[in-house]
Amino acid sequence: MKAKARYNYRLRLRTAEAAKLQAVFSACRAVWNQALGRWVELHREEGLSYRYGDADKELTDWRSAWPWLAGQPSVPEQQVLRDLFKSIAAFFDKANPAGRPRFKSRKAGYATARWTTNGFSVSGSGLGRRADRLEVAVAGGRLPLRVVWSRPLPSAPTSVTVRRDKAGHWWASFVVEVELPEAPTCPTGRTTGLDMGLSTFATAEDEAADVANPRFARRVATALARSQRNVARAQKGSKGRAKAKKRLAAASAKVADQRRDFQHKAARGLLGAYDVVGVEDLQVKNMSRRAKLARNTKRGKSGRCKAGLNRSIADAGWRQFLSVLSWQAAKAGKRVMVLPAGGTTQRCSSCGARAKPRVELSDRVFRCGCCGLVLGRDRNAARNLNPGRAPGPAGWAVPARGAPGGDDGSKPSVLASAGAA
């Protein structure tokens, strides 16, 4: 079975090359803002329809009216229009509505552009060998870019996105086609459930397969707090503030890279030991709300207080890990089953009886009053999530294999592979 995936690589650019790419980014930002302004004017104020086809036709007029825009390649500008109307459609999606599209600020540093097959090329073999170079269309012709080919591409890419992150690092993201196996490449015949937690990152049915929680953000919490204070103290708009923000972004990016690397290694370790893994359908967004309304008994006023586990939940990155686990399972021909989370902690994994009294968060041991089972609460939940055990309650669902989310926790339109080294 074939599927589209995204392969990311670092770029090494000179100052002149970065300046040419920045000119393309500025043109894309202008097209986004112009099209969004037209949509607001026609759709919201006059009630008229304004779609991608209309904006694409007007793009020709904009390029005729503004020579600086016509000097830049048209392919990234057309891709920006596609992204805009995808975001507008997501905004009106009743099942899973997204945020309202916003205008892009010049000060925010819009730094991304996408080229399709007629706007870029990979020289040489075209599969990312060491001697290959990436060339993208910019003002005045093609611009060769030095790519750190940490691994070859599995197939010829159909598009490439060049971006600069907040830490100042440049990236090239290729969309390629990969072959996914139909059967497990290294079958073990074993199944397990996986209970996500904080004291232990992931608890499996077998204690030897448990994954410890590394707590990357907590290790550098003091340094991150210091960097945030430096940003807050600097004057807005100053060069010192820009440098402080870049240092903060670099520190945050390092934590994110460490977390992503850990998640991929943990996922491959679990899938090397098991063929089928059952996981909870966690609603992480609801579990980690940033604040809750509380009553200040001393002052008699309503206030805001942070939920105690927010920082630990964010540091663990459960949703991102489940997305990585699904992708690694698809590459290995194995399966990840998403099961309802309700009752996994309160139900005995041996006899199925409900716990009485209810097992609270502070209770770390599950004791069954019917069969006498005494087991760690996370281990008991992992056994309840094991698809190889007796069938669970109605509502257990098996998603289609081969449709994982992105490696970075996002929801890309294509599958995202492991990041470049």
ABEGO torsion letter per residue (X at the ends): XBBBBBBBBBBBBBAAAAAAAAAAAAAAAAAAAAAAAAAAAAAAAAGBBBBAAAAAAAAAAAAAABAAAAABBAAAAAAAAAAAAAAAAAAABAABBBBBBBBBBAAAGBBBBBBBAAABBBBEAGAGBAABBBBBBBBGEBBBBBBBBABBBABBBABBBBBBBAAGBBBBBBBBBBBBBABBABBAGBBBBBBBBAABABBBABAAABBBBAGAAAAAAAAAAAAAAAAAABBBGBAAAAAAAAAAAAAAAAAAAAAAAAAAAAAAAAAAABABBBBBBBBAAAAABABBBBBBAAAGBBBBBBBAAAAAAAAAGAAAAAAAAAAAAAAAGBBBBBBBABGAAABBAAAGBBBOBBBBAABABBBBAAAGBBBBAAAAAAAAABAABBBBBBGBBBBBBGBBBBAAGBBBABBBBBBBX
